[in-house]
Amino acid sequence: MDLALIGVNHNISPIEVREKVSFTESMKIDGCNGLLDKYIDEVVILSTCNRSEIYIASNNIETSIEEVKSFYRDFFNFPQIEEYLFIKKGKEVVTHLYMVTSGLDSLVLGEDQILGQVKEAMMFSMELGFSGKVLNRLFMEAIGEGKKIRTNVRISEIPLSTSYIGIKLLRKEMGCLEGKKALVIGAGKISRLSLKYLCEEGLDKIYLTNRTHGRVKDIFKEFPCLIPVEYDERYSLLNDIDIVISATAAPHTIISYEDMPKIEKELYILDLALPRDVDSKVKDIENVVLYYIDDLRKVSEGNQQKREELSKEAMDIIEKDVNEFLEWMGSIRVDPVLKSLNERCSDIKSDTMEYINRKLDLDQREKKIIDKMLSSALKRVVREPIKNLKALEEENMDNYIEMLNNLFEF
C-alpha cells in the first residue's frame, strides 16, 4: 500500500481557485464513494479555507493519482484545475500532513483551528468507512504530531487564528477600533473567534446575524453585549456601521454587488469565508474596503523570520517522527503474507487434528492438549522468519515477499 496526496492550497492557488474546489459534507460523501469505486483503497478529504486536499492509500498509486486528477476536473467541472494541483507521494505526504497539523503550512503560522479540522476529516472518513488501517493511523499520528510541535516548539507564542490576524489587519488600517460599530455574519467557529477579539477592542456596538436562529442562541449567551439583527436586514445596517466580518458556510455569495446600498462613509469588509461570502465587485463601490482571506498574508508575513526559525526547529522533530511512521508502513506491507502464512498454519493444524481424531480415541482433555501443542509448534516454526521479514530493509522487502508467495504458492 502506498500513499499519495493531490490537491490545492494557499501556497500555490488563489482564493478564486480554492473556492471552486471546496467540499461540503454531502460532496465529500459523493466524492469518496466515487474515488473508492476507482479501485482506490482509502480516502480522506481535507477541505478548509486554505486547502482542498485528497489523501489516498492504494496498491496502484500512479493509476490512482490519475484518477484523482480526473476526479477534480470532472466533479467540479473545472478543466483548468490541473494547472494548480500539487501531488505528493510516500514520505512527502507524511511530512506535509505533519506540517499542516503543526500549523507550519498555514497562512497564519501556528493557526490552531487546523488541528480540529484534520480531526473532523479523519473522523468523517473513519465513521463512513472511507478510510482504513493506513490513513487512520497516518491522521491519528499527524494530530499527535501537531500537539507535540505546539508544546515543544513554542508556536503558541504566535497569533493563532485567521480571526486574530483579520482584526489585527483592521486595526492597522483603521487605527484604534474603540468606539467603532461592527456587524458579524455567521455563527461558526470563525465568527465566534472574531466576536471574542472584537469584544476585546472596545467597540461601541457589535451586531450579529445568521441565516438560521438555532446556533445563534448560544452565542448570545456567551456574548450578552451583542445586538441581534434579522438576516434579511443586513444591507440596511451597512451605513450605520464601520466594519463587516462575514464567515458563513454558504455555497454562494451572501453580499452581492447588486443589493449593496450607496455607502456614505468608509466601510471595511473582512470576508473570512471560503467559498467567499462577498461578491468581488463590491470592492469597486465607493467608500468600501474589502479584504479576503488571502489578504491576511500581508500581516502574517510579518512573522516570516519567526516562521523560519520555528520551522527549522520543528522539522528536526517531524523528520524523526515521519521516519518512524514509514517504518510502520514498511512493516505492514508484509501483512498479507503473514495472514496467508497464519492461515496455512491453521489449515495444517486442522488437517492434523482431523487425522489424529480419526486414528485415536481421545477424550476432550487430550484433544485440547494436542491442539495447544500443535499451535505452539507451528508458531515456533514461523516466529523467526516473521521477525526477520519485518526487520528487512525497504528496498529488499518486495523481493522476499515475492519469494515467500512463490514458495508457499499464496
C-alpha positions as CSV (number, residue, x, y, z in Angstrom):
1,M,0.0,0.0,0.0
2,D,1.3,3.4,-1.0
3,L,0.3,7.0,-0.1
4,A,-0.4,10.0,-2.3
5,L,-1.9,13.5,-1.8
6,I,-3.4,15.5,-4.6
7,G,-4.9,19.0,-4.0
8,V,-4.6,22.7,-4.0
9,N,-3.7,25.1,-1.1
10,H,-3.0,28.7,-0.3
11,N,0.7,28.4,-1.3
12,I,0.1,27.9,-5.0
13,S,-3.6,28.6,-5.6
14,P,-5.5,31.9,-5.2
15,I,-8.8,32.1,-3.4
16,E,-10.6,32.2,-6.8
17,V,-9.4,28.7,-7.5
18,R,-9.7,27.2,-3.9
19,E,-13.4,28.2,-3.6
20,K,-14.2,26.3,-6.8
21,V,-12.9,23.0,-5.4
22,S,-14.2,23.4,-1.8
23,F,-16.2,20.4,-0.5
24,T,-19.4,20.4,1.5
25,E,-20.2,17.3,3.6
26,S,-22.5,15.9,1.0
27,M,-19.9,16.5,-1.7
28,K,-17.3,14.6,0.4
29,I,-19.6,11.6,0.6
30,D,-20.2,11.6,-3.2
31,G,-16.5,12.2,-3.8
32,C,-15.2,9.5,-1.5
33,N,-17.7,7.0,-2.9
34,G,-16.7,7.9,-6.4
35,L,-13.0,7.5,-5.7
36,L,-13.4,4.2,-3.9
37,D,-15.2,2.9,-7.0
38,K,-12.0,3.6,-8.9
39,Y,-10.1,0.9,-7.0
40,I,-8.6,3.4,-4.6
41,D,-8.4,1.6,-1.2
42,E,-8.7,4.5,1.3
43,V,-9.7,8.2,1.0
44,V,-9.7,11.2,3.3
45,I,-10.7,14.7,2.1
46,L,-9.4,17.7,3.9
47,S,-11.3,20.8,2.8
48,T,-10.7,24.1,4.6
49,C,-10.4,27.8,3.7
50,N,-6.7,27.3,2.9
51,R,-6.7,23.9,1.2
52,S,-8.6,21.2,-0.7
53,E,-6.5,18.0,-0.3
54,I,-7.4,14.4,-1.1
55,Y,-5.3,11.8,0.7
56,I,-5.3,8.3,-0.7
57,A,-3.9,4.9,0.0
58,S,-3.6,2.5,-2.9
59,N,-1.9,-0.6,-4.2
60,N,-1.6,1.0,-7.6
61,I,-0.6,4.6,-6.7
62,E,0.2,6.0,-10.1
63,T,-3.1,5.0,-11.6
64,S,-4.9,6.2,-8.5
65,I,-3.2,9.6,-8.8
66,E,-4.5,10.0,-12.4
67,E,-8.0,9.0,-11.2
68,V,-7.9,11.8,-8.5
69,K,-6.8,14.3,-11.1
70,S,-9.6,13.3,-13.4
71,F,-12.0,13.5,-10.4
72,Y,-11.1,17.1,-9.7
73,R,-11.7,18.0,-13.3
74,D,-15.0,16.2,-13.7
75,F,-16.5,16.6,-10.2
76,F,-16.1,20.4,-10.2
77,N,-16.4,20.8,-13.9
78,F,-13.1,22.7,-13.8
79,P,-10.7,21.6,-16.7
80,Q,-8.1,24.2,-15.7
81,I,-7.6,22.8,-12.2
82,E,-4.6,20.7,-13.2
83,E,-2.6,23.9,-13.5
84,Y,-3.0,24.4,-9.8
85,L,-2.9,20.8,-8.4
86,F,0.1,19.7,-6.5
87,I,1.0,16.0,-6.0
88,K,3.0,14.4,-3.2
89,K,3.8,10.7,-2.7
90,G,5.1,8.5,0.1
91,K,7.3,10.3,2.6
92,E,6.3,13.7,1.2
93,V,2.6,13.0,2.1
94,V,3.5,12.2,5.7
95,T,5.8,15.2,6.1
96,H,3.2,17.5,4.5
97,L,0.4,16.4,6.8
98,Y,2.6,16.6,9.9
99,M,3.5,20.2,8.9
100,V,-0.2,21.0,8.3
101,T,-1.3,19.8,11.8
102,S,1.7,21.6,13.3
103,G,0.5,24.9,11.8
104,L,3.7,25.3,9.8
105,D,1.9,25.1,6.4
106,S,-0.9,27.6,7.4
107,L,-1.4,31.1,6.0
108,V,-1.2,32.2,9.6
109,L,1.8,30.5,11.3
110,G,0.7,28.3,14.2
111,E,-3.0,28.6,13.4
112,D,-4.7,26.1,15.7
113,Q,-8.1,25.6,14.0
114,I,-6.4,23.2,11.6
115,L,-6.0,20.5,14.3
116,G,-9.7,20.3,14.8
117,Q,-10.3,20.4,11.0
118,V,-7.9,17.5,10.4
119,K,-9.5,15.5,13.2
120,E,-13.0,16.2,11.7
121,A,-11.8,15.0,8.3
122,M,-10.4,11.8,9.8
123,M,-13.5,11.0,11.9
124,F,-15.7,11.7,8.9
125,S,-13.9,9.1,6.8
126,M,-13.5,6.6,9.6
127,E,-17.2,6.7,10.6
128,L,-18.3,6.3,7.0
129,G,-15.8,3.6,6.1
130,F,-13.9,5.6,3.5
131,S,-10.5,5.2,5.3
132,G,-8.8,2.2,6.8
133,K,-5.7,1.0,8.6
134,V,-3.2,3.2,6.8
135,L,-4.9,6.6,6.6
136,N,-6.5,6.2,10.0
137,R,-3.0,5.6,11.5
138,L,-1.5,8.5,9.5
139,F,-4.1,11.0,10.6
140,M,-4.0,10.0,14.2
141,E,-0.2,10.2,14.3
142,A,-0.4,13.6,12.5
143,I,-2.8,15.0,15.1
144,G,-0.5,13.8,17.8
145,E,2.4,15.5,16.0
146,G,0.6,18.8,15.8
147,K,0.1,18.8,19.6
148,K,3.7,17.8,20.2
149,I,5.1,20.5,18.0
150,R,2.9,23.2,19.6
151,T,4.1,22.1,23.0
152,N,7.8,21.7,22.2
153,V,8.4,24.5,19.7
154,R,6.5,27.4,21.4
155,I,4.3,28.0,18.4
156,S,1.6,29.2,20.8
157,E,3.6,32.4,21.2
158,I,2.4,33.4,17.7
159,P,-1.2,34.6,16.8
160,L,-3.2,31.5,16.3
161,S,-6.2,32.2,14.0
162,T,-7.3,34.0,10.9
163,S,-9.8,35.9,13.0
164,Y,-6.9,37.3,15.1
165,I,-4.9,38.3,12.1
166,G,-8.1,39.8,10.5
167,I,-8.8,42.0,13.5
168,K,-5.1,43.0,13.5
169,L,-5.3,44.0,9.9
170,L,-8.4,46.1,10.6
171,R,-6.7,47.8,13.5
172,K,-3.7,48.5,11.3
173,E,-5.8,50.1,8.5
174,M,-8.4,51.9,10.6
175,G,-6.3,52.8,13.7
176,C,-8.0,52.3,17.1
177,L,-11.2,50.2,16.8
178,E,-12.5,51.6,20.1
179,G,-16.0,53.2,19.6
180,K,-16.5,51.6,16.2
181,K,-19.5,49.6,15.2
182,A,-19.4,46.2,13.6
183,L,-21.7,43.5,12.0
184,V,-20.6,39.9,12.2
185,I,-22.4,37.5,9.8
186,G,-22.3,33.8,10.6
187,A,-22.4,31.6,13.7
188,G,-19.5,29.2,13.2
189,K,-16.1,28.9,14.9
190,I,-14.5,31.7,12.9
191,S,-17.4,34.1,13.7
192,R,-17.2,33.2,17.4
193,L,-13.4,33.9,17.5
194,S,-14.0,37.2,15.6
195,L,-16.6,38.2,18.2
196,K,-14.1,37.4,21.0
197,Y,-11.4,39.6,19.6
198,L,-13.8,42.4,18.7
199,C,-15.1,42.5,22.3
200,E,-11.6,43.0,23.5
201,E,-11.2,46.0,21.2
202,G,-13.8,48.1,23.0
203,L,-16.2,48.6,20.1
204,D,-19.3,50.7,20.7
205,K,-21.8,48.2,19.2
206,I,-21.4,44.7,17.8
207,Y,-24.3,43.3,15.7
208,L,-24.7,39.6,14.9
209,T,-26.8,38.0,12.2
210,N,-27.2,34.5,10.8
211,R,-29.4,32.9,8.2
212,T,-30.8,30.5,10.8
213,H,-31.5,31.2,14.5
214,G,-30.6,27.8,16.1
215,R,-26.9,28.3,16.5
216,V,-27.1,32.0,17.4
217,K,-28.8,31.4,20.8
218,D,-25.7,30.0,22.4
219,I,-23.6,32.9,21.0
220,F,-25.8,35.5,22.7
221,K,-25.4,33.7,26.0
222,E,-21.7,33.8,25.6
223,F,-21.6,37.4,24.4
224,P,-24.6,39.2,26.1
225,C,-23.5,42.6,24.7
226,L,-24.3,41.6,21.1
227,I,-27.3,43.1,19.3
228,P,-29.3,40.7,17.2
229,V,-30.2,41.6,13.6
230,E,-32.5,39.8,11.2
231,Y,-30.6,38.3,8.4
232,D,-32.8,40.0,5.7
233,E,-31.9,43.4,7.3
234,R,-28.2,43.0,6.9
235,Y,-27.9,45.5,4.0
236,S,-30.0,48.2,5.8
237,L,-27.4,48.3,8.6
238,L,-24.4,49.0,6.4
239,N,-24.4,52.8,6.6
240,D,-24.7,52.7,10.4
241,I,-21.5,50.6,11.0
242,D,-17.8,50.7,10.3
243,I,-16.9,47.0,9.9
244,V,-18.5,43.9,8.5
245,I,-16.9,40.5,9.2
246,S,-18.5,37.6,7.3
247,A,-17.7,33.9,7.9
248,T,-20.6,31.7,6.8
249,A,-20.6,28.2,5.2
250,A,-22.9,29.4,2.4
251,P,-22.0,27.9,-1.0
252,H,-22.7,31.2,-2.7
253,T,-22.2,34.9,-2.0
254,I,-24.4,36.4,0.6
255,I,-23.4,40.1,0.0
256,S,-24.0,40.9,-3.7
257,Y,-22.9,43.9,-5.6
258,E,-26.4,44.4,-7.0
259,D,-28.0,44.6,-3.5
260,M,-25.4,46.9,-1.9
261,P,-26.8,50.4,-1.0
262,K,-24.8,53.5,-1.6
263,I,-22.2,53.7,1.1
264,E,-21.9,57.1,2.7
265,K,-18.8,56.6,4.8
266,E,-15.8,54.3,4.9
267,L,-16.9,50.7,5.4
268,Y,-14.3,47.9,6.0
269,I,-15.5,44.4,5.0
270,L,-13.5,41.4,6.1
271,D,-14.6,38.2,4.3
272,L,-13.1,35.1,6.1
273,A,-15.3,32.5,4.3
274,L,-14.5,30.0,1.5
275,P,-16.3,30.0,-0.8
276,R,-16.3,33.8,-0.5
277,D,-19.3,35.5,1.1
278,V,-18.8,38.8,-0.6
279,D,-19.1,39.5,-4.3
280,S,-15.6,40.6,-5.6
281,K,-17.3,43.6,-7.4
282,V,-18.2,45.1,-4.0
283,K,-14.6,46.3,-3.7
284,D,-15.4,48.7,-6.6
285,I,-18.1,50.5,-4.6
286,E,-17.0,53.9,-3.3
287,N,-16.1,54.0,0.4
288,V,-15.8,50.2,0.6
289,V,-12.6,48.5,1.6
290,L,-12.8,44.7,1.1
291,Y,-10.4,42.1,2.4
292,Y,-10.4,38.4,1.7
293,I,-8.5,35.6,3.5
294,D,-5.5,35.8,1.1
295,D,-5.1,39.5,2.1
296,L,-4.2,38.3,5.6
297,R,-0.9,37.1,4.2
298,K,0.4,40.7,4.3
299,V,0.0,40.7,8.0
300,S,1.2,37.1,8.7
301,E,4.3,37.6,6.6
302,G,5.5,40.0,9.3
303,N,6.3,36.8,11.2
304,Q,8.4,35.4,8.4
305,Q,11.7,35.3,10.3
306,K,10.0,33.7,13.3
307,R,8.3,31.2,10.9
308,E,11.7,30.2,9.5
309,E,13.2,29.8,13.0
310,L,10.4,27.7,14.3
311,S,10.1,25.7,11.1
312,K,13.7,24.6,11.3
313,E,13.3,23.6,15.0
314,A,10.1,21.7,14.3
315,M,11.4,19.9,11.2
316,D,14.1,18.2,13.2
317,I,11.3,16.6,15.3
318,I,9.0,16.0,12.3
319,E,11.7,14.3,10.3
320,K,12.3,11.7,13.0
321,D,8.6,11.0,13.5
322,V,8.0,10.7,9.8
323,N,10.7,8.0,9.6
324,E,9.0,6.1,12.4
325,F,5.7,6.2,10.6
326,L,7.4,5.0,7.4
327,E,8.9,2.1,9.3
328,W,5.5,1.1,10.5
329,M,4.2,1.3,6.9
330,G,7.0,-0.9,5.8
331,S,6.2,-3.4,8.4
332,I,2.5,-3.7,7.4
333,R,3.5,-4.4,3.8
334,V,4.2,-8.0,4.9
335,D,0.7,-8.3,6.5
336,P,-0.9,-10.1,3.5
337,V,2.0,-12.6,3.5
338,L,1.7,-13.1,7.3
339,K,-2.0,-13.5,7.1
340,S,-1.5,-16.2,4.4
341,L,1.2,-17.9,6.4
342,N,-1.0,-18.0,9.5
343,E,-3.9,-19.3,7.5
344,R,-1.6,-22.1,6.1
345,C,-0.6,-23.0,9.7
346,S,-4.2,-23.1,10.8
347,D,-5.1,-25.4,7.9
348,I,-2.2,-27.7,8.7
349,K,-3.3,-27.8,12.4
350,S,-6.9,-28.6,11.4
351,D,-5.9,-31.3,9.0
352,T,-3.6,-32.9,11.6
353,M,-6.2,-32.8,14.3
354,E,-8.7,-34.3,12.0
355,Y,-6.3,-37.2,11.2
356,I,-5.4,-37.7,14.9
357,N,-9.1,-37.8,15.8
358,R,-9.7,-40.5,13.2
359,K,-6.8,-42.7,14.3
360,L,-7.1,-42.3,18.1
361,D,-9.9,-42.4,20.6
362,L,-9.1,-39.2,22.6
363,D,-11.1,-37.6,25.3
364,Q,-11.8,-33.8,25.3
365,R,-8.9,-33.0,27.6
366,E,-6.4,-34.9,25.4
367,K,-7.7,-33.2,22.3
368,K,-7.2,-29.8,23.9
369,I,-3.6,-30.6,24.9
370,I,-2.7,-31.9,21.4
371,D,-4.4,-28.8,19.8
372,K,-2.3,-26.5,22.0
373,M,0.9,-28.4,21.3
374,L,0.3,-28.2,17.6
375,S,-0.4,-24.5,17.7
376,S,2.7,-23.8,19.8
377,A,4.9,-25.9,17.5
378,L,3.7,-24.2,14.3
379,K,4.1,-20.7,15.8
380,R,7.7,-21.5,16.8
381,V,8.4,-22.6,13.2
382,V,7.3,-19.3,11.7
383,R,8.3,-16.9,14.5
384,E,11.9,-16.2,13.5
385,P,11.1,-15.9,9.7
386,I,8.3,-13.4,10.5
387,K,10.6,-11.4,12.8
388,N,13.3,-11.3,10.2
389,L,10.9,-10.4,7.4
390,K,9.6,-7.4,9.4
391,A,13.2,-6.3,10.0
392,L,14.1,-6.2,6.3
393,E,15.3,-3.0,4.6
394,E,12.6,-1.4,2.5
395,E,14.4,-2.0,-0.8
396,N,14.8,-5.7,-0.2
397,M,11.2,-6.4,1.1
398,D,9.5,-6.8,-2.2
399,N,11.9,-9.5,-3.3
400,Y,11.4,-11.5,-0.2
401,I,7.6,-11.1,-0.2
402,E,7.5,-12.4,-3.8
403,M,9.8,-15.3,-2.9
404,L,7.6,-16.3,0.0
405,N,4.5,-16.1,-2.2
406,N,6.1,-18.3,-4.7
407,L,7.5,-20.8,-2.2
408,F,4.2,-21.3,-0.4
409,E,2.0,-20.6,-3.5
410,F,0.0,-18.0,-1.7
